[in-house]
Amino acid sequence: MAVFIEFAIIFGLLGLVYWAISRKPDRSDEDKRSTGDKRNPD
């Protein structure tokens, strides 16, 4: 059981880090676009 919990924690952390890294570039692009879109109509 302890091994199962350890695997779950390790895989969870790896997934979180991978998701954050893969999402960061997309998010910065979206932020730049959304701020530009918001500034133009305003």
Long-range contacts (C-beta under 8 A, 24 or more apart in sequence): none
